[in-house]
């Protein structure tokens, strides 16, 4: 179980960020909370994502936060050769 939203105001938490270039911008995605942001550089995309996550944690209900954090997820890699999963 994760702490309620009000506790996030007084603690540090670590989250995952996936950043990739899409056309002229970088997109930063947080799979833990399903939040994304963008910026002209990787660092600005990450800073914008951090701000979006902070605003979400400050304004969302404890149930909303817990609902997003309670699901299991994995970040992994896989390869394909001629359309077949390796």
N, C-alpha and C positions, 0 to 999 in steps of 0.2 A: 504494500500500500504506500502511496506517495503522500507527502505532507500537503495540507490544504494551502490554498493560494496565499493566505495572509502570512504564512511562514516563509514563502518565497521572497517576500519583501525584505527579510532579514537574514537571508542565507545565500550562499553561493551555490550554484548548480552547474554541472557541465553537461553540454548538449553536443550533438553531432552536427556538423555543417558539411554539406556537399556543395562544392562550387565548380561551376563549369561555364565555359564561354559559349554564348548563344548569340550569333550575329555580332552586333557591336557592343553588347553588354555582357556582364558576368551575372549569372543567376546563382544565388545562394539558397539552399534548401535545407531545412531542419526536419528530418524524418521523424524525430521523437514527438514533435508536436504538430507536424504537417503544416509548417509555415515556411513561406518563401519570400525572398526579397531580391533586389537587383542593384547593380551599381556599375559605374564605368570602369572600375578596377576591381581586382579580387578583394583588396582590403576594404574598399567602400561597400562592396556587396556584403562582405562579412559584417561590417559595422552596421549596415542597414538591417541585416538579419538579426543581429544582437538587439538592436532597438525594437524591432518587431516582436521578438520573443519576450523582451522585458515588458513591453506594453501589454502583450497578451496575458502574461503572468500577473500583472497588476490589476487587470480588469476582468479576467475570466472568473467564473465561479469555481469553487473547489471541485465540484462534480465534473465540470468541463475539463479542467486540467487533469484530474485523475482519469477521466475517460480517454483522453488522448495518450496519456503516459502508460496506461495499464496494458495495452496490447503488446505482444511480443513481436519483435522485428529483428532482422539480421541484415547486416551489410556484408556482402560477399562479392566475389567476382566469378565469372564463368566464361568459357570460350566457345566459339562456334566455328566449325569448318564446313563450308558449303551448306550452311543451314542446319547442321546437326550439332546438338549440344555435346560438348566433350565431357 
